[in-house]
Amino acid sequence: MNNELTLRGFFQKHFLGFIAGIFAAYISVALAISLAFITYFRSWPLAESGMYIMLGGAAVTLLVAHGNLMVLWGRPRWVWLLVGVFVCCLVFVLPMIYYAPHRALYGLAVLFPVLGLLLLQSTRQREMRHKLVEIRHQRESLKKTSGKVPRKRR
């Protein structure tokens, strides 16, 4: 069997790029939320704004996880959800410059969405998504020919 079609062989080649995109998304969301506390919602009491911001962050985190799972299952169009998260984080953070936030925090909050978009655009990520689609097609053809997917024996 081809080494790239096994999970171990596939992740030996593509895991670092895949996990870097996930971490870039989570760090982008976390930095955008932390900057929202000190810029847009600084006049609101923490009890009021904190719950809404944290629920929004949890919802975006679940979206990122779902989008990455769908990409892993061979559905490359779900990468647009991840692109949307990065663009939303960037659009949310860019106007915060008028509030004069901490420079390093603001710089990182701008850097990570751009880095995430670059990671999604990289050749390695595109190759990974293409290979995942091939694996999904092979899995679907096995289901059609045999009626069920063969299980690996332990």
Disulfide bonds with the S-S distance in Angstrom:
none
